[in-house]
Amino acid sequence: MYIIVEIDSVKELNRFMNDIYEKYRDKIRTMGRCRKTIVLINGACIKIIPTSRDVDGYRADVAIGPRADIFTCISTHKKRIWDFIDLEDYLKSI
């Protein structure tokens, strides 16, 4: 599963990545700070992008953020647009 998270600032982005790593370190396979990606042990990938970035070419199964409907327009997932609570529930279930 491919998950896109849109975040406003670089400071929030770094805080989000640190929080995910601290809380779910045992469920993370790799974490690329330069690419802003987190690969989980089940093969799912979380991609973090700033809201100012152009959305052309991004596709996701689920997305979090103001343009989540654009990223998930071809998704077949039941609930395509998530919030952070849904992401946390997903990480807990791994």
Rosetta constraint file for C-alpha pairs under 8 A:
AtomPair CA 1 CA 43 HARMONIC 7.23 0.50
AtomPair CA 1 CA 44 HARMONIC 4.60 0.50
AtomPair CA 1 CA 45 HARMONIC 6.41 0.50
AtomPair CA 1 CA 60 HARMONIC 7.79 0.50
AtomPair CA 1 CA 61 HARMONIC 6.07 0.50
AtomPair CA 1 CA 62 HARMONIC 7.93 0.50
AtomPair CA 2 CA 44 HARMONIC 5.80 0.50
AtomPair CA 2 CA 45 HARMONIC 5.01 0.50
AtomPair CA 2 CA 46 HARMONIC 6.20 0.50
AtomPair CA 2 CA 47 HARMONIC 7.63 0.50
AtomPair CA 2 CA 60 HARMONIC 5.14 0.50
AtomPair CA 2 CA 61 HARMONIC 5.37 0.50
AtomPair CA 2 CA 62 HARMONIC 6.75 0.50
AtomPair CA 3 CA 44 HARMONIC 7.56 0.50
AtomPair CA 3 CA 45 HARMONIC 6.06 0.50
AtomPair CA 3 CA 46 HARMONIC 4.70 0.50
AtomPair CA 3 CA 47 HARMONIC 6.11 0.50
AtomPair CA 3 CA 60 HARMONIC 5.66 0.50
AtomPair CA 3 CA 61 HARMONIC 6.15 0.50
AtomPair CA 3 CA 62 HARMONIC 5.11 0.50
AtomPair CA 3 CA 63 HARMONIC 5.46 0.50
AtomPair CA 3 CA 64 HARMONIC 7.87 0.50
AtomPair CA 4 CA 46 HARMONIC 5.85 0.50
AtomPair CA 4 CA 47 HARMONIC 4.82 0.50
AtomPair CA 4 CA 48 HARMONIC 5.87 0.50
AtomPair CA 4 CA 49 HARMONIC 7.30 0.50
AtomPair CA 4 CA 60 HARMONIC 6.25 0.50
AtomPair CA 4 CA 62 HARMONIC 6.70 0.50
AtomPair CA 4 CA 63 HARMONIC 4.67 0.50
AtomPair CA 4 CA 64 HARMONIC 6.26 0.50
AtomPair CA 4 CA 71 HARMONIC 7.78 0.50
AtomPair CA 5 CA 46 HARMONIC 7.21 0.50
AtomPair CA 5 CA 47 HARMONIC 6.19 0.50
AtomPair CA 5 CA 48 HARMONIC 4.79 0.50
AtomPair CA 5 CA 49 HARMONIC 6.28 0.50
AtomPair CA 5 CA 63 HARMONIC 5.84 0.50
AtomPair CA 5 CA 64 HARMONIC 4.75 0.50
AtomPair CA 5 CA 65 HARMONIC 6.15 0.50
AtomPair CA 6 CA 48 HARMONIC 5.93 0.50
AtomPair CA 6 CA 49 HARMONIC 5.06 0.50
AtomPair CA 6 CA 50 HARMONIC 5.46 0.50
AtomPair CA 6 CA 51 HARMONIC 5.46 0.50
AtomPair CA 6 CA 63 HARMONIC 7.99 0.50
AtomPair CA 6 CA 64 HARMONIC 6.14 0.50
AtomPair CA 6 CA 65 HARMONIC 4.92 0.50
AtomPair CA 6 CA 66 HARMONIC 7.42 0.50
AtomPair CA 7 CA 12 HARMONIC 6.79 0.50
AtomPair CA 7 CA 13 HARMONIC 6.06 0.50
AtomPair CA 7 CA 48 HARMONIC 7.06 0.50
AtomPair CA 7 CA 49 HARMONIC 6.29 0.50
AtomPair CA 7 CA 50 HARMONIC 5.01 0.50
AtomPair CA 7 CA 51 HARMONIC 5.80 0.50
AtomPair CA 7 CA 65 HARMONIC 7.20 0.50
AtomPair CA 8 CA 12 HARMONIC 6.98 0.50
AtomPair CA 8 CA 13 HARMONIC 7.63 0.50
AtomPair CA 8 CA 50 HARMONIC 5.55 0.50
AtomPair CA 8 CA 51 HARMONIC 5.41 0.50
AtomPair CA 8 CA 52 HARMONIC 7.54 0.50
AtomPair CA 9 CA 13 HARMONIC 6.21 0.50
AtomPair CA 9 CA 50 HARMONIC 6.55 0.50
AtomPair CA 10 CA 14 HARMONIC 6.15 0.50
AtomPair CA 10 CA 50 HARMONIC 7.46 0.50
AtomPair CA 11 CA 15 HARMONIC 6.24 0.50
AtomPair CA 12 CA 16 HARMONIC 5.97 0.50
AtomPair CA 13 CA 17 HARMONIC 6.28 0.50
AtomPair CA 13 CA 48 HARMONIC 7.33 0.50
AtomPair CA 13 CA 50 HARMONIC 7.88 0.50
AtomPair CA 14 CA 18 HARMONIC 6.14 0.50
AtomPair CA 15 CA 19 HARMONIC 6.05 0.50
AtomPair CA 16 CA 20 HARMONIC 6.20 0.50
AtomPair CA 17 CA 21 HARMONIC 6.16 0.50
AtomPair CA 18 CA 22 HARMONIC 6.05 0.50
AtomPair CA 19 CA 23 HARMONIC 6.08 0.50
AtomPair CA 20 CA 24 HARMONIC 5.72 0.50
AtomPair CA 20 CA 25 HARMONIC 7.38 0.50
AtomPair CA 21 CA 25 HARMONIC 4.83 0.50
AtomPair CA 21 CA 28 HARMONIC 7.47 0.50
AtomPair CA 24 CA 28 HARMONIC 6.73 0.50
AtomPair CA 24 CA 91 HARMONIC 7.40 0.50
AtomPair CA 27 CA 40 HARMONIC 5.81 0.50
AtomPair CA 27 CA 41 HARMONIC 5.57 0.50
AtomPair CA 27 CA 91 HARMONIC 7.77 0.50
AtomPair CA 27 CA 94 HARMONIC 7.15 0.50
AtomPair CA 28 CA 38 HARMONIC 7.00 0.50
AtomPair CA 28 CA 39 HARMONIC 6.07 0.50
AtomPair CA 28 CA 40 HARMONIC 4.37 0.50
AtomPair CA 28 CA 41 HARMONIC 5.58 0.50
AtomPair CA 29 CA 38 HARMONIC 7.77 0.50
AtomPair CA 29 CA 39 HARMONIC 5.57 0.50
AtomPair CA 29 CA 40 HARMONIC 5.09 0.50
AtomPair CA 29 CA 41 HARMONIC 5.07 0.50
AtomPair CA 30 CA 38 HARMONIC 6.02 0.50
AtomPair CA 30 CA 39 HARMONIC 5.20 0.50
AtomPair CA 30 CA 40 HARMONIC 7.01 0.50
AtomPair CA 31 CA 36 HARMONIC 7.72 0.50
AtomPair CA 31 CA 37 HARMONIC 5.98 0.50
AtomPair CA 31 CA 38 HARMONIC 4.51 0.50
AtomPair CA 31 CA 39 HARMONIC 6.26 0.50
AtomPair CA 32 CA 36 HARMONIC 5.54 0.50
AtomPair CA 32 CA 37 HARMONIC 5.16 0.50
AtomPair CA 32 CA 38 HARMONIC 6.28 0.50
AtomPair CA 33 CA 37 HARMONIC 6.70 0.50
AtomPair CA 36 CA 47 HARMONIC 6.04 0.50
AtomPair CA 36 CA 48 HARMONIC 5.47 0.50
AtomPair CA 36 CA 49 HARMONIC 7.31 0.50
AtomPair CA 37 CA 45 HARMONIC 6.82 0.50
AtomPair CA 37 CA 46 HARMONIC 5.57 0.50
AtomPair CA 37 CA 47 HARMONIC 4.58 0.50
AtomPair CA 37 CA 48 HARMONIC 6.29 0.50
AtomPair CA 38 CA 45 HARMONIC 5.69 0.50
AtomPair CA 38 CA 46 HARMONIC 5.04 0.50
AtomPair CA 38 CA 47 HARMONIC 6.62 0.50
AtomPair CA 39 CA 43 HARMONIC 6.37 0.50
AtomPair CA 39 CA 44 HARMONIC 5.90 0.50
AtomPair CA 39 CA 45 HARMONIC 4.48 0.50
AtomPair CA 39 CA 46 HARMONIC 6.38 0.50
AtomPair CA 40 CA 44 HARMONIC 5.35 0.50
AtomPair CA 40 CA 45 HARMONIC 6.21 0.50
AtomPair CA 40 CA 46 HARMONIC 7.98 0.50
AtomPair CA 42 CA 94 HARMONIC 7.29 0.50
AtomPair CA 49 CA 53 HARMONIC 7.05 0.50
AtomPair CA 51 CA 66 HARMONIC 7.98 0.50
AtomPair CA 55 CA 71 HARMONIC 7.61 0.50
AtomPair CA 58 CA 71 HARMONIC 6.08 0.50
AtomPair CA 59 CA 71 HARMONIC 4.95 0.50
AtomPair CA 59 CA 72 HARMONIC 6.23 0.50
AtomPair CA 59 CA 74 HARMONIC 7.87 0.50
AtomPair CA 60 CA 71 HARMONIC 5.58 0.50
AtomPair CA 60 CA 72 HARMONIC 5.36 0.50
AtomPair CA 60 CA 75 HARMONIC 6.80 0.50
AtomPair CA 61 CA 72 HARMONIC 5.87 0.50
AtomPair CA 61 CA 75 HARMONIC 5.04 0.50
AtomPair CA 61 CA 76 HARMONIC 7.12 0.50
AtomPair CA 61 CA 77 HARMONIC 6.12 0.50
AtomPair CA 61 CA 80 HARMONIC 6.45 0.50
AtomPair CA 62 CA 68 HARMONIC 7.63 0.50
AtomPair CA 62 CA 71 HARMONIC 7.75 0.50
AtomPair CA 62 CA 72 HARMONIC 6.04 0.50
AtomPair CA 62 CA 75 HARMONIC 7.36 0.50
AtomPair CA 62 CA 77 HARMONIC 7.16 0.50
AtomPair CA 62 CA 79 HARMONIC 7.36 0.50
AtomPair CA 62 CA 80 HARMONIC 4.54 0.50
AtomPair CA 62 CA 81 HARMONIC 5.72 0.50
AtomPair CA 62 CA 82 HARMONIC 6.64 0.50
AtomPair CA 63 CA 68 HARMONIC 4.92 0.50
AtomPair CA 63 CA 69 HARMONIC 7.67 0.50
AtomPair CA 63 CA 71 HARMONIC 6.61 0.50
AtomPair CA 63 CA 72 HARMONIC 6.67 0.50
AtomPair CA 63 CA 80 HARMONIC 6.55 0.50
AtomPair CA 63 CA 81 HARMONIC 5.34 0.50
AtomPair CA 63 CA 82 HARMONIC 5.95 0.50
AtomPair CA 64 CA 68 HARMONIC 5.58 0.50
AtomPair CA 64 CA 81 HARMONIC 6.11 0.50
AtomPair CA 64 CA 82 HARMONIC 5.21 0.50
AtomPair CA 64 CA 83 HARMONIC 5.58 0.50
AtomPair CA 64 CA 84 HARMONIC 7.28 0.50
AtomPair CA 65 CA 83 HARMONIC 7.66 0.50
AtomPair CA 67 CA 71 HARMONIC 6.85 0.50
AtomPair CA 68 CA 72 HARMONIC 6.28 0.50
AtomPair CA 68 CA 81 HARMONIC 5.96 0.50
AtomPair CA 69 CA 73 HARMONIC 5.93 0.50
AtomPair CA 69 CA 80 HARMONIC 7.73 0.50
AtomPair CA 69 CA 81 HARMONIC 6.75 0.50
AtomPair CA 72 CA 80 HARMONIC 6.20 0.50
AtomPair CA 72 CA 81 HARMONIC 7.57 0.50
AtomPair CA 75 CA 80 HARMONIC 6.83 0.50
AtomPair CA 76 CA 80 HARMONIC 7.82 0.50
AtomPair CA 82 CA 86 HARMONIC 5.72 0.50
AtomPair CA 82 CA 87 HARMONIC 6.95 0.50
AtomPair CA 83 CA 87 HARMONIC 6.60 0.50
AtomPair CA 84 CA 88 HARMONIC 6.17 0.50
AtomPair CA 85 CA 89 HARMONIC 6.18 0.50
AtomPair CA 86 CA 90 HARMONIC 6.16 0.50
AtomPair CA 87 CA 91 HARMONIC 6.22 0.50
AtomPair CA 88 CA 92 HARMONIC 6.15 0.50
AtomPair CA 89 CA 93 HARMONIC 6.24 0.50
AtomPair CA 90 CA 94 HARMONIC 6.68 0.50
